[in-house]
Amino acid sequence: MKSALSLPLAMLLGILSYFVADGILPVVAKPYVLQFVAWLQPILIGVMLFVAFCKMEFSAMRFCAWHFWAMLIQMASAVAF
């Protein structure tokens, strides 16, 4: 029962919080908030997808030395191209 209500409840909460934030934010701050949301949204979507499709336990996830090198190569290739 709990899992059947979580998605509709989350959608309703998101809709309500959007309208509350839209009414509270001053017009001057909206461009800055939109810029921050544009930066944050892909990160949140990536984390959400990772958590949803990951079949590992969170306690088993630990950084190794090769993770650093893989991220460094990925960032360098993104900047280069």
ABEGO torsion letter per residue (X at the ends): XAAAAAAAAAAAAAAAAAAAAAAABBAAAAAAAAAAAAAAAAAAAAAAAAAAABABBAAABBBBAAAAAAAAAAAAAAAAX
